[in-house]
């Protein structure tokens, strides 16, 4: 029986839309001369039908009766191929739909994926007639229907949020209590044993490394490696199928539904700043062959080349309306159809770049600010890129939180023993008011982090002073050379018990600092169990035991896990540590300060004393009965006052305990003790408290 005849269909919405009777296909291209829709059999190996699309105002479209969810397709775009002018259409290349909601099948690397002849003397100025369809993934029509039941977003308040950054595969690939068939998958991440770990740990929001469909770089495949992190996007609407045990989009939705039922938010790390197509010598997989000048920023003087402020070879043209629309449609899709709770934007400075550099009033930020679908989700910027003026910590508009790189650098440097960081450490402990307060933002806008996927793990931060990235096959040139790390006296693995004990103390110091700081803490997944990458600080291509969690814990691992669980629970119990307003540091009408900084003798620090050289020591007393916060019923929120005693010196130091309201201070944490529990934990203490060298102690005092 012949296929039903296609009609012109509708130009909107973009992508493939099933209506129960057929599918409407729509694709934007302002430079195409013809566009063909190619349909394939279930294997993706045989093209079964080719349909020419009609066009209206730069949108090419057709309606195909009888087409249904599960059907595979791709596009061929006929148009100008003049690379010297930035035009790279090549109909010999099957292209991925930028709005595809599922992308299935492997990308098998061959020279056919390049729009030019790689061996030609004129390189990308040449023209390839090789057909790549046999080795391309295919777009798949999907049915958006899913039984969400009573699913509701947890809407965790910012002041209560604790992020946990994790990789879908790495988290569960070696987990003994996850069924083997589900390890490394969305279903595995939502398994009872993993959710139990999240809940016992006390984190609230799972920040997943990229799950948008991505490909393994040609170079990595030739080296026998893979793009493990996933910052190599091929589709902004499609979940990566290598993480789907069932091979369906519904598995991702079920994961979100299950995590929501446990009260956990799902945050996605999204990469709208560049794509998998690389520079002018990269492959033609989607956007490049559809409308290169619209989707990418080209070099103004030589449009054959790409403007690259991402370090990947290309930069998305986020000032072009079609790109802004695509990103906004993608964000709305993941919130509306996939029910995710927020986004962390990779190299987010790119999104605000205008003709004069970064602009917090850029069109993209305005589009997000007015969008009702995005009004209640968490928006987090990685506030830098590689271009001029790219470091924008504190520069994003209200409504955005940011990864605070200055927090990371200060905390690392202080505990590594570098002199002169005490004044800045005090500012980081106070929510980085010097960065955020003047922009009418709040402490929770500072995402406080010590370690993340990019760099050393916590275990490696205290074990290595030099990266060990030879496994990446880049001669150890990749990765940051300035890690602000300290190996505690021995580089890498050691049997020296003194060194090992000091490393454990340093981990407790760094974690305690993180969870007693104002702001929103982010814990790198695996740091709570001492995960190591054996000194590799750039594991982007290590899809193996270097990156995967090892859940077989020794005594130190179990002790550290217990410590982190108690530390997060303590933070949750103390309103003084979860303020959404900055400290004033001045007495109120009752003569009470919300925060006071003390010398070891109990007297307040003077401005001159802040500038003294050396690692330093200081105490901070945070008032708990005047937090300025209200609970969910509008009543004043108050709790214990918190005393934080920091000793970065090499000798023990006695601190005089301040007389705040006549009540006694109760020790809660002391990092000199392997368990983190003070020897007199829970028992009131008077007079002075001795803080060991390179240690931090935390005490509380009951409110009035």
C-alpha positions as CSV (number, residue, x, y, z in Angstrom):
1,X,0.0,0.0,0.0
2,X,1.5,3.4,-0.9
3,X,2.2,5.9,1.8
4,X,-0.5,8.5,2.5
5,X,0.4,11.7,0.8
6,X,2.0,14.4,2.9
7,X,0.4,17.8,3.2
8,X,2.1,21.1,3.9
9,X,1.3,21.0,7.6
10,X,2.0,23.8,9.9
11,X,5.1,25.9,10.6
12,X,4.6,25.7,14.4
13,X,5.5,24.2,16.7
14,X,9.0,23.4,15.6
15,X,10.1,19.8,15.8
16,X,8.0,16.6,15.3
17,X,4.5,16.8,16.8
18,X,2.2,13.8,16.9
19,X,-1.5,14.5,17.0
20,X,-2.8,10.9,17.1
21,X,-3.3,10.6,13.4
22,X,0.1,11.7,12.0
23,X,3.1,13.9,12.7
24,X,3.7,17.5,11.8
25,X,7.4,18.3,11.1
26,X,8.8,21.9,11.2
27,X,12.4,23.1,10.8
28,X,13.8,26.6,10.9
29,X,16.3,27.6,8.2
30,X,16.7,31.1,6.8
31,X,19.2,30.0,4.1
32,X,17.8,26.7,2.8
33,X,16.7,26.4,-0.8
34,X,15.1,23.0,-0.3
35,X,14.6,20.8,2.8
36,X,13.8,17.0,2.6
37,X,12.4,14.9,5.4
38,X,13.9,11.4,5.4
39,X,12.0,8.6,7.2
40,X,13.7,5.3,8.2
41,X,12.7,1.8,9.2
42,X,12.8,0.7,12.8
43,X,16.5,-0.3,12.5
44,X,17.4,3.1,11.2
45,X,19.4,1.5,8.4
46,X,17.0,1.8,5.5
47,X,15.4,5.0,4.3
48,X,11.7,4.3,3.6
49,X,10.4,7.7,2.4
50,X,11.6,11.1,1.5
51,X,9.3,14.2,1.6
52,X,10.0,17.7,0.4
53,X,8.9,20.3,2.9
54,X,7.0,23.5,2.2
55,X,8.1,26.8,3.7
56,X,6.7,29.9,5.3
57,X,8.8,32.7,6.8
58,X,12.0,30.6,7.1
59,X,10.2,27.6,8.6
60,X,10.0,24.4,6.5
61,X,7.2,22.1,7.3
62,X,5.1,19.1,6.3
63,X,2.4,16.9,7.8
64,X,2.8,13.1,7.4
65,X,-0.4,11.1,8.0
66,X,0.2,7.7,9.6
67,X,3.5,8.6,11.0
68,X,3.6,7.8,14.7
69,X,5.7,7.7,17.9
70,X,8.8,5.5,17.4
71,X,9.3,6.4,13.8
72,X,12.8,7.6,12.9
73,X,13.7,10.6,10.8
74,X,16.3,13.2,9.8
75,X,16.7,16.1,7.5
76,X,18.6,17.0,4.4
77,X,19.1,20.7,3.7
78,X,19.8,22.0,0.2
79,X,21.4,25.4,0.1
80,X,24.5,27.4,-0.4
81,X,27.9,25.9,0.5
82,X,30.2,28.9,0.7
83,X,32.3,28.4,3.8
84,X,34.2,31.6,3.2
85,X,30.9,33.4,3.8
86,X,29.9,31.1,6.7
87,X,27.4,29.1,4.6
88,X,27.7,25.3,5.0
89,X,24.7,23.5,3.6
90,X,25.4,20.0,2.3
91,X,22.4,17.8,1.3
92,X,24.6,14.7,1.4
93,X,24.6,14.9,5.2
94,X,21.6,13.6,7.2
95,X,21.0,16.2,9.9
96,X,19.6,15.9,13.4
97,X,16.4,18.0,14.1
98,X,17.4,20.6,16.7
99,X,14.0,20.0,18.3
100,X,14.2,16.2,18.3
101,X,12.8,14.8,21.6
102,X,14.6,11.5,21.2
103,X,17.8,10.6,19.4
104,X,18.6,7.0,19.0
105,X,21.3,4.8,17.6
106,X,25.1,5.4,17.7
107,X,27.2,7.9,15.9
108,X,29.8,5.8,14.0
109,X,32.6,8.1,13.1
110,X,33.6,8.2,9.4
111,X,34.8,10.9,7.0
112,X,31.2,11.1,5.7
113,X,30.2,13.2,8.7
114,X,32.2,16.1,7.5
115,X,30.8,18.6,5.0
116,X,34.2,18.8,3.4
117,X,36.8,16.3,2.3
118,X,39.1,15.9,5.3
119,X,42.1,14.9,3.1
120,X,41.6,17.8,0.7
121,X,44.4,20.4,0.5
122,X,41.8,23.2,0.8
123,X,40.2,21.4,3.9
124,X,36.8,22.9,4.7
125,X,36.6,24.9,1.5
126,X,36.3,21.6,-0.3
127,X,32.9,19.8,-0.7
128,X,32.1,16.3,0.3
129,X,29.6,14.1,-1.6
130,X,29.8,11.2,0.8
131,X,26.5,10.2,2.3
132,X,26.6,9.8,6.1
133,X,23.0,8.5,6.8
134,X,24.1,4.9,7.5
135,X,26.3,6.0,10.4
136,X,24.2,8.8,11.9
137,X,21.9,8.5,14.9
138,X,18.3,9.2,14.0
139,X,15.6,11.4,15.5
140,X,12.6,9.6,16.9
141,X,9.0,10.8,17.1
142,X,7.8,10.6,20.7
143,X,4.5,10.6,22.5
144,X,4.7,13.1,25.3
145,X,1.9,11.3,27.3
146,X,3.0,10.0,30.7
147,X,1.1,9.2,33.9
148,X,2.6,11.7,36.3
149,X,-0.1,10.9,38.9
150,X,0.1,13.3,41.8
151,X,3.7,14.3,41.0
152,X,4.5,17.8,42.4
153,X,7.8,19.7,42.5
154,X,9.3,19.7,46.0
155,X,10.0,23.5,45.7
156,X,12.7,23.3,48.3
157,X,13.3,26.8,49.6
158,X,16.7,28.3,48.8
159,X,17.7,28.6,52.4
160,X,17.1,24.9,52.9
161,X,18.8,23.7,49.7
162,X,21.8,21.4,49.7
163,X,23.0,20.5,46.2
164,X,24.6,17.1,45.4
165,X,26.4,17.1,42.0
166,X,26.4,13.6,40.4
167,X,26.9,11.8,37.2
168,X,24.0,9.4,36.2
169,X,26.4,6.6,35.3
170,X,29.3,7.2,37.7
171,X,27.0,7.2,40.7
172,X,25.5,3.8,40.2
173,X,27.8,1.8,37.9
174,X,29.5,0.0,40.8
175,X,26.7,0.2,43.3
176,X,26.3,-3.3,44.8
177,X,22.6,-2.7,45.7
178,X,21.5,-1.5,42.3
179,X,20.4,-4.3,40.0
180,X,23.2,-4.9,37.5
181,X,20.9,-4.2,34.5
182,X,20.0,-0.8,35.9
183,X,23.5,0.3,36.9
184,X,24.6,3.5,35.2
185,X,21.0,4.4,34.2
186,X,18.2,6.8,35.1
187,X,16.3,3.8,36.6
188,X,19.4,2.9,38.6
189,X,19.7,6.5,40.0
190,X,16.1,6.2,41.2
191,X,16.6,2.8,42.8
192,X,15.7,2.5,46.5
193,X,19.3,2.1,47.7
194,X,20.4,5.3,46.0
195,X,17.5,7.3,47.2
196,X,18.1,6.0,50.7
197,X,21.7,7.3,50.4
198,X,20.4,10.8,49.4
199,X,17.9,10.9,52.2
200,X,20.2,9.7,54.9
201,X,22.9,12.2,53.7
202,X,20.4,15.0,53.9
203,X,20.9,16.6,50.4
204,X,17.8,18.1,48.8
205,X,18.6,18.7,45.2
206,X,20.4,16.3,42.8
207,X,22.4,18.3,40.2
208,X,23.0,15.9,37.3
209,X,25.9,16.4,34.9
210,X,24.6,16.7,31.3
211,X,21.8,14.4,30.2
212,X,21.0,16.2,27.0
213,X,21.8,13.9,24.1
214,X,25.5,14.1,23.3
215,X,28.2,12.3,21.3
216,X,31.7,11.1,21.9
217,X,34.3,13.2,20.2
218,X,36.0,11.7,17.1
219,X,39.4,12.2,18.6
220,X,38.4,10.5,21.9
221,X,37.0,7.5,20.1
222,X,40.2,7.1,18.1
223,X,42.0,7.0,21.5
224,X,39.7,4.4,22.9
225,X,38.1,7.0,25.2
226,X,34.6,8.5,25.6
227,X,33.1,11.8,26.5
228,X,32.1,10.9,30.0
229,X,30.9,14.3,31.3
230,X,28.7,14.9,28.3
231,X,29.5,18.5,27.5
232,X,29.2,17.8,23.8
233,X,25.5,18.3,23.0
234,X,23.7,17.0,19.9
235,X,20.2,17.7,21.1
236,X,18.7,20.1,23.6
237,X,15.3,18.4,23.9
238,X,16.4,14.7,24.0
239,X,17.6,12.8,27.1
240,X,20.8,10.9,26.5
241,X,19.8,7.3,25.7
242,X,23.0,5.7,26.9
243,X,21.6,6.2,30.4
244,X,18.3,4.6,29.6
245,X,18.0,0.9,30.5
246,X,14.7,0.7,28.7
247,X,15.7,2.9,25.7
248,X,12.8,5.2,26.3
249,X,12.2,8.8,27.2
250,X,9.7,7.6,29.8
251,X,12.5,6.2,32.0
252,X,13.8,9.7,32.6
253,X,10.4,10.9,33.5
254,X,9.9,8.0,35.9
255,X,13.3,8.8,37.5
256,X,12.1,12.4,38.2
257,X,8.7,11.2,39.5
258,X,10.4,8.8,41.9
259,X,12.9,11.4,43.2
260,X,10.1,13.9,43.7
261,X,8.2,11.3,45.7
262,X,11.2,11.2,48.0
263,X,11.2,15.0,48.3
264,X,14.3,15.4,46.1
265,X,14.7,18.0,43.4
266,X,16.2,17.3,40.0
267,X,18.6,20.0,38.6
268,X,20.1,19.6,35.1
269,X,23.5,20.8,34.0
270,X,22.7,22.3,30.6
271,X,25.1,23.3,27.8
272,X,23.6,26.0,25.7
273,X,26.9,27.8,25.0
274,X,28.3,25.4,22.3
275,X,27.5,22.2,20.5
276,X,29.2,19.0,19.4
277,X,30.0,20.3,15.9
278,X,33.3,22.0,16.9
279,X,35.2,24.5,14.8
280,X,35.3,24.9,11.0
281,X,37.0,21.5,10.8
282,X,34.3,19.8,12.8
283,X,31.5,17.5,11.5
284,X,28.2,18.6,10.1
285,X,25.6,16.9,12.3
286,X,22.8,19.4,12.8
287,X,22.9,23.2,13.2
288,X,25.9,23.8,10.9
289,X,24.2,22.3,7.9
290,X,20.8,23.8,8.7
291,X,21.7,27.5,9.2
292,X,25.2,28.1,10.2
293,X,25.1,31.9,10.5
294,X,21.9,31.8,12.6
295,X,23.0,29.2,15.1
296,X,26.7,30.1,15.6
297,X,28.7,33.2,16.3
298,X,31.0,33.7,13.3
299,X,34.2,35.6,13.1
300,X,33.2,39.1,11.9
301,X,36.3,39.6,9.8
302,X,36.5,36.0,8.5
303,X,33.1,34.2,8.7
304,X,34.7,31.0,7.6
305,X,35.9,30.8,11.3
306,X,33.9,30.7,14.5
307,X,34.0,33.1,17.4
308,X,35.1,30.8,20.2
309,X,34.8,32.0,23.8
310,X,34.0,28.4,25.1
311,X,37.2,26.6,24.3
312,X,35.3,24.0,22.2
313,X,35.6,25.5,18.8
314,X,32.2,27.2,18.5
315,X,29.9,29.5,20.4
316,X,26.1,29.5,20.0
317,X,24.7,32.8,18.6
318,X,22.7,33.7,21.7
319,X,21.9,37.1,20.4
320,X,20.0,35.6,17.4
321,X,16.2,35.3,18.0
322,X,16.1,31.7,16.7
323,X,18.7,30.6,19.3
324,X,17.1,32.4,22.1
325,X,13.8,30.8,21.1
326,X,15.4,27.3,20.9
327,X,16.9,27.7,24.4
328,X,13.7,29.0,25.9
329,X,11.6,26.2,24.2
330,X,14.1,23.7,25.5
331,X,14.0,25.0,29.1
332,X,10.2,25.1,29.0
333,X,10.1,21.5,27.6
334,X,12.2,20.2,30.4
335,X,10.1,21.9,33.1
336,X,6.7,21.3,31.5
337,X,7.1,17.8,30.0
338,X,10.0,16.4,32.1
339,X,9.2,18.1,35.4
340,X,12.7,19.1,36.3
341,X,13.2,21.7,39.0
342,X,16.0,23.8,37.8
343,X,19.1,24.3,35.7
344,X,22.8,24.9,36.1
345,X,24.0,26.7,33.0
346,X,27.5,25.8,31.8
347,X,29.7,28.8,30.8
348,X,26.7,31.0,31.4
349,X,28.5,34.2,30.6
350,X,28.1,33.3,27.0
351,X,24.3,33.7,27.3
352,X,24.7,37.3,28.3
353,X,27.3,38.4,25.7
354,X,26.4,41.3,23.6
355,X,28.4,43.5,21.2
356,X,30.1,45.2,24.1
357,X,30.7,42.1,26.2
358,X,28.7,40.6,29.0
359,X,25.4,42.4,29.7
360,X,23.1,41.4,32.6
361,X,20.2,43.0,30.7
362,X,20.8,40.8,27.6
363,X,17.8,39.6,25.7
364,X,18.2,36.0,27.0
365,X,17.9,37.1,30.7
366,X,14.9,39.3,29.9
367,X,13.2,36.3,28.1
368,X,13.8,34.1,31.2
369,X,12.7,36.7,33.6
370,X,9.2,37.1,32.0
371,X,8.6,33.5,31.4
372,X,5.9,32.0,33.8
373,X,7.0,28.4,33.3
374,X,10.5,29.3,34.5
375,X,9.4,31.6,37.3
376,X,9.5,28.9,40.0
377,X,12.6,26.9,39.1
378,X,16.1,27.2,40.2
379,X,18.5,29.0,37.8
380,X,22.2,28.7,38.5
381,X,25.0,30.2,36.4
382,X,28.5,29.0,36.0
383,X,29.5,32.7,35.7
384,X,32.5,32.6,33.4
385,X,33.6,31.8,29.9
386,X,37.0,32.1,28.1
387,X,36.3,35.4,26.4
388,X,37.4,38.9,27.5
389,X,35.6,40.0,30.7
390,X,34.3,36.4,31.0
391,X,34.7,36.1,34.8
392,X,31.3,37.4,36.0
393,X,30.9,36.1,39.6
394,X,28.3,38.4,41.1
395,X,27.4,39.9,37.8
396,X,24.2,38.0,37.0
397,X,20.8,39.6,37.4
398,X,18.5,39.0,40.3
399,X,16.7,35.7,40.2
400,X,20.0,33.9,39.4
401,X,22.3,32.0,41.7
402,X,25.9,31.5,40.8
403,X,28.7,29.0,41.4
404,X,31.0,31.1,43.5
405,X,34.5,30.5,42.3
406,X,35.9,33.0,44.8
407,X,34.5,31.0,47.6
408,X,36.2,27.8,46.3
409,X,39.5,29.5,45.9
410,X,39.5,31.2,49.3
411,X,38.5,28.2,51.3
412,X,41.0,26.0,49.5
413,X,43.9,28.5,49.9
414,X,43.2,29.1,53.6
415,X,43.2,25.4,54.6
416,X,46.2,24.8,52.4
417,X,48.1,27.1,54.7
418,X,48.6,30.0,52.3
419,X,49.0,33.3,54.3
420,X,46.8,36.3,54.0
421,X,43.4,34.7,53.3
422,X,41.7,35.2,56.7
423,X,39.9,38.5,55.8
424,X,38.5,37.0,52.6
425,X,37.5,33.8,54.4
426,X,35.4,35.8,56.8
427,X,33.6,37.3,53.8
428,X,33.0,33.9,52.3
429,X,31.6,32.6,55.6
430,X,29.2,35.5,55.6
431,X,27.6,34.7,52.2
432,X,30.0,36.8,50.1
433,X,28.2,40.1,50.8
434,X,31.1,42.0,49.1
435,X,30.1,40.2,45.8
436,X,26.3,40.1,46.0
437,X,24.9,42.6,48.5
438,X,25.3,45.7,46.3
439,X,23.3,44.1,43.5
440,X,20.3,43.6,45.7
441,X,20.9,39.9,45.8
442,X,21.0,37.6,48.8
443,X,23.4,35.1,50.4
444,X,21.6,32.1,48.9
445,X,22.6,33.4,45.4
446,X,26.2,32.2,46.3
447,X,26.5,28.5,45.5
448,X,29.3,27.7,47.8
449,X,31.5,24.9,46.6
450,X,34.9,23.4,47.4
451,X,35.1,20.7,44.8
452,X,33.0,19.9,41.7
453,X,33.3,17.5,38.7
454,X,35.9,19.8,37.1
455,X,39.0,19.5,39.2
456,X,40.2,17.4,42.1
457,X,37.8,15.5,44.3
458,X,38.0,16.3,48.0
459,X,40.1,13.2,48.6
460,X,42.6,14.3,45.9
461,X,42.6,17.9,47.0
462,X,44.3,16.8,50.2
463,X,46.4,14.1,48.6
464,X,48.0,15.7,45.5
465,X,49.7,19.0,44.7
466,X,50.2,18.0,41.0
467,X,47.6,16.7,38.6
468,X,48.0,13.2,37.1
469,X,46.1,13.3,33.8
470,X,48.2,11.0,31.6
471,X,45.3,8.7,31.1
472,X,43.6,11.5,29.1
473,X,46.4,11.1,26.4
474,X,47.2,14.8,26.4
475,X,50.6,14.6,27.9
476,X,49.3,16.0,31.2
477,X,48.8,19.4,29.5
478,X,45.0,19.4,30.2
479,X,43.4,20.4,33.5
480,X,44.2,23.3,35.8
481,X,47.7,23.6,37.0
482,X,46.8,25.8,40.0
483,X,44.6,23.7,42.2
484,X,45.2,25.4,45.6
485,X,45.7,21.9,47.0
486,X,48.0,20.5,49.7
487,X,49.1,16.9,49.9
488,X,49.6,17.0,53.7
489,X,53.2,15.8,53.4
490,X,53.2,13.1,50.8
491,X,52.2,13.1,47.1
492,X,49.4,10.6,46.3
493,X,49.1,7.2,47.9
494,X,50.9,6.6,51.2
495,X,51.0,4.3,54.2
496,X,52.1,7.1,56.5
497,X,49.4,7.2,59.2
498,X,50.3,10.7,60.3
499,X,49.8,12.0,56.7
500,X,46.6,10.0,56.4
501,X,45.2,11.3,59.6
502,X,46.0,14.9,58.6
503,X,44.3,14.4,55.3
504,X,41.1,13.2,57.0
505,X,41.2,16.3,59.3
506,X,41.7,18.5,56.2
507,X,38.6,17.0,54.6
508,X,36.6,17.6,57.8
509,X,37.9,21.2,57.8
510,X,36.8,21.9,54.3
511,X,33.4,20.2,54.7
512,X,32.7,22.0,58.0
513,X,33.6,25.3,56.5
514,X,31.2,24.6,53.6
515,X,28.2,23.7,55.7
516,X,28.6,26.5,58.3
517,X,28.9,29.2,55.6
518,X,26.0,31.4,54.7
519,X,24.9,30.7,51.1
520,X,23.8,27.5,49.3
521,X,26.2,24.5,49.8
522,X,27.1,22.2,46.9
523,X,28.6,18.8,47.7
524,X,30.4,16.9,45.0
525,X,29.0,13.4,44.8
526,X,31.4,10.9,46.3
527,X,33.2,13.4,48.5
528,X,31.2,12.1,51.4
529,X,32.8,8.7,51.0
530,X,36.3,9.7,50.0
531,X,36.1,9.1,46.3
532,X,39.4,9.5,44.5
533,X,40.3,9.9,40.8
534,X,44.0,9.1,41.6
535,X,45.0,12.7,41.0
536,X,43.2,13.2,37.7
537,X,41.7,16.6,37.8
538,X,40.0,16.5,34.4
539,X,38.2,13.2,34.2
540,X,35.9,14.4,31.3
541,X,37.0,11.4,29.1
542,X,37.4,8.7,31.8
543,X,34.3,6.5,31.6
544,X,35.8,3.9,33.9
545,X,36.9,3.2,37.5
546,X,38.8,6.5,37.6
547,X,35.4,8.4,37.6
548,X,32.9,5.8,38.9
549,X,32.0,5.7,42.6
550,X,33.5,3.0,44.7
551,X,30.9,2.0,47.2
552,X,33.1,-0.5,49.1
553,X,33.9,1.7,52.0
554,X,36.7,1.2,54.5
555,X,36.6,2.5,58.1
556,X,37.7,6.0,57.0
557,X,35.0,6.1,54.3
558,X,32.3,5.1,56.7
559,X,33.5,7.6,59.3
560,X,33.5,10.4,56.8
561,X,30.0,9.5,55.6
562,X,28.7,9.6,59.1
563,X,30.4,12.9,59.7
564,X,28.9,14.5,56.6
565,X,25.4,13.2,57.5
566,X,25.6,14.8,60.9
567,X,27.1,18.0,59.5
568,X,24.2,18.5,57.0
569,X,21.6,17.6,59.7
570,X,23.3,20.2,62.0
571,X,23.0,22.9,59.3
572,X,19.3,22.1,58.8
573,X,18.7,22.5,62.5
574,X,20.3,26.0,62.7
575,X,18.4,28.9,61.3
576,X,21.4,31.1,62.0
577,X,23.3,29.3,59.2
578,X,20.5,29.5,56.7
579,X,19.8,33.2,56.6
580,X,18.5,34.8,53.4
581,X,19.6,38.2,54.5
582,X,23.2,39.5,54.9
583,X,24.7,40.2,58.3
584,X,24.9,43.9,59.3
585,X,27.6,43.5,61.9
586,X,26.2,46.4,63.9
587,X,24.3,46.4,67.2
588,X,20.5,46.6,66.9
589,X,18.2,48.6,69.3
590,X,18.9,46.0,72.0
591,X,22.7,46.2,71.5
592,X,22.8,42.7,69.8
593,X,25.0,42.1,66.8
594,X,23.9,39.5,64.3
595,X,27.6,38.5,63.8
596,X,30.7,39.4,65.8
597,X,34.3,38.4,64.9
598,X,36.5,37.6,67.9
599,X,40.2,37.2,68.7
600,X,41.2,34.1,70.6
601,X,41.1,36.2,73.8
602,X,37.4,36.8,73.3
603,X,37.7,40.5,72.3
604,X,36.4,41.7,69.0
605,X,38.7,42.0,66.0
606,X,39.9,45.4,65.0
607,X,40.4,46.5,61.4
608,X,44.2,46.4,61.8
609,X,44.2,42.9,63.1
610,X,42.4,41.6,60.0
611,X,45.4,42.5,58.0
612,X,48.0,40.7,60.0
613,X,50.1,38.1,58.1
614,X,50.0,34.4,58.7
615,X,47.4,31.6,58.4
616,X,45.4,33.3,61.1
617,X,42.8,32.3,63.6
618,X,39.4,33.8,64.4
619,X,36.1,33.2,66.0
620,X,32.6,34.1,64.7
621,X,29.6,34.2,66.9
622,X,26.3,34.2,65.0
623,X,23.2,35.3,66.8
624,X,20.5,32.7,66.6
625,X,17.5,34.5,68.2
626,X,17.5,37.4,65.8
627,X,17.9,35.9,62.3
628,X,15.5,38.2,60.5
629,X,13.8,35.2,59.0
630,X,10.2,34.1,59.1
631,X,8.9,30.5,59.1
632,X,6.1,29.3,56.8
633,X,3.5,30.7,59.1
634,X,5.1,34.2,59.2
635,X,6.4,33.9,62.7
636,X,10.0,34.9,63.5
637,X,12.4,32.0,62.9
638,X,15.0,31.6,65.6
639,X,17.3,28.9,67.0
640,X,20.6,28.5,68.7
641,X,23.5,31.0,68.4
642,X,26.5,29.4,66.7
643,X,30.1,29.9,67.6
644,X,32.7,29.0,64.9
645,X,36.3,28.8,66.0
646,X,38.9,28.6,63.2
647,X,42.5,27.8,63.8
648,X,44.6,27.8,60.6
649,X,47.9,27.9,62.6
650,X,50.3,25.1,63.2
651,X,49.8,25.1,67.0
652,X,46.9,24.5,69.2
653,X,45.1,27.7,70.3
654,X,42.8,28.4,73.3
655,X,39.8,30.5,72.6
656,X,37.9,32.4,75.3
657,X,34.2,31.6,75.0
658,X,32.1,34.8,74.7
659,X,29.4,35.6,77.3
660,X,26.4,36.1,74.9
661,X,23.3,35.7,77.0
662,X,24.5,34.0,80.1
663,X,24.0,30.5,78.7
664,X,26.8,28.0,78.3
665,X,28.3,26.9,75.0
666,X,27.9,23.3,73.9
667,X,30.5,21.7,71.6
668,X,29.0,20.2,68.4
669,X,31.9,19.6,66.0
670,X,35.6,19.5,66.4
671,X,37.6,18.5,63.3
672,X,40.7,17.4,65.3
673,X,38.7,14.3,66.3
674,X,38.5,11.5,63.7
675,X,34.7,11.2,64.2
676,X,34.4,15.0,64.2
677,X,32.6,14.7,67.5
678,X,34.1,16.7,70.4
679,X,35.4,14.7,73.3
680,X,32.8,16.5,75.5
681,X,30.2,16.7,72.8
682,X,26.8,17.7,74.1
683,X,28.1,18.8,77.5
684,X,28.2,22.6,78.3
685,X,31.6,24.2,78.3
686,X,32.8,27.3,80.2
687,X,35.8,29.5,80.1
688,X,37.9,28.5,77.1
689,X,38.0,25.9,74.3
690,X,41.3,24.7,72.9
691,X,41.2,24.4,69.1
692,X,43.9,22.1,67.7
693,X,46.2,23.2,64.9
694,X,44.6,23.3,61.5
695,X,41.2,22.6,63.0
696,X,37.7,24.1,63.3
697,X,35.3,23.8,66.1
698,X,31.6,24.6,66.2
699,X,29.6,25.3,69.4
700,X,26.1,26.3,70.0
701,X,24.3,28.3,72.8
702,X,20.6,28.0,73.5
703,X,18.6,31.1,72.6
704,X,16.9,33.3,75.2
